[in-house]
Amino acid sequence: MSAPIRLALLAVVAIVGLAIARLAVEFRANELESATPFAPTPQQIERGEYLARAGNCAGCHTARGAAAYAGGRGIETPFGTVYASNLTPDPDTGIGRWTPAHFWRALHEGRSRDGHLLYPAFPYPNYTLVTREDSDAIYAYLRTLPAVATANRPHALRFPYDSQWSLAAWRVLFFDRGTYAAEANQSAEWNRGAYLVRGLGHCSACHGERNIFGATDEPLALSGGVIPMADWYAPSLASPNEAGVATWEVNDVVALLRTGSTPHASTTGPMAEVVYRSLQHLSEPDLQAIAIYLKSLPQAPVRRQTSVVNMDSAVFKRGAEVYEKYCADCHGKDGKGTPGSWPALAGNRAVTMDSVANPIRLVLSGGYPPATAGNPRPYGMPPFAQTLNDADVAAVLTYVRASWGNTAPEVRSFEVTKHRHGRTN
């Protein structure tokens, strides 16, 4: 199908979808306004605070240095910047005039109080699975926050993505409302884990592959994907070659989620922030439920990598020199690292994945696991962007990916150049 025909069809779908959407808003507008005062219980508010942490709501709705949940943080996308809204109970700029039904509709349908369509940078394709009970609890908690008068910033999106009609078309093609339905053949613990991962945890927002329209092809899939505009790759949770945990013990998965670091793996980059802000605060039963669900994901077949690196090449030899000078003191000459401090590189999936985005990013920019109650003073890696040129970074990563039993292919200098200058999206 040619591009003009595709665009024409998209426009038709958009117009029809927007018309239907507007009719639905007008038909249901009155039922969302309630004269009954909302009187939450202390238990409901406490539950809402816990759920807001589970969903890492503050992570997007808090700008750096600003009041919690007052919005204003810019979320960069391939289509422009979306600014998170004010969730404090200010009546003019926040949710002070919202009812529980308005808030539920935002999560469940992706609509604001006035009915306009929300952009899916707010992950309502996942939040639609959240129950009304949990939605009301989160709303109850947010209403207890100090009201902060912070005007919501208009989104800075390019045409045609800045229009409601294009968003309506996107929803027709890629969004289905729903609530989580427990699977009868699974345990209550498994279903709890699935509910948290698929819904409130919105894990597929990062760990799912996105199409050219910014939608996850399979909203519940966790097959890995590039995080838009972030220059990080969220590895597949359904692949033993990447971040699958099917063979791990439940306790090890729980430890990684709670502390951000285990002998098996450690979290850095965006996932370190998720552990810091959200996962370390979850209850033991919920962490176990998530672990059980993640362990049950169907795993892709193990792919045996074959290194094409020439051990006698100038690149490999230069990589060995760089490693000896800058890396061996921490990670060991044998690549085994130091337990509890610096991770092993021998047999480490994080450095042998097909995607080299994360290893390059770590060498250039450095990184730390999150500071958590279980790992309050994590050991980190300094940045080498000012010390090593692109050829040296490629060489040392090539050396690491082909040493101590690792068999991943060579890293090319141009790949490092792309990441150094942020041209990977």
Salt bridges, closest charged atoms under 4 A:
GLU31 OE2 - ARG28 NH2 3.51
GLU33 OE2 - HIS102 NE2 3.46
GLU33 OE2 - ARG113 NH2 3.89
ASP92 OD1 - ARG97 NH1 3.03
GLU109 OE2 - ARG28 NH1 2.61
GLU109 OE1 - ARG111 NE 3.72
GLU109 OE2 - ARG177 NH1 3.20
ASP114 OD1 - HIS116 ND1 2.54
ASP136 OD1 - ARG132 NE 2.87
GLU183 OE2 - ARG198 NH2 3.70
ASP231 OD2 - ARG361 NH1 3.98
ASP231 OD1 - HIS419 ND1 2.57
ASP252 OD2 - HIS264 NE2 3.16
GLU273 OE2 - ARG73 NH1 3.59
GLU273 OE2 - ARG277 NE 3.04
GLU284 OE1 - ARG258 NH2 1.92
ASP286 OD1 - ARG192 NE 2.89
GLU321 OE1 - ARG318 NH1 3.20
GLU324 OE2 - LYS333 NZ 3.95
ASP354 OD2 - ARG303 NH2 2.75
ASP390 OD1 - ARG420 NE 2.48
ASP392 OD1 - ARG318 NE 2.92
GLU410 OE2 - ARG412 NH1 3.62
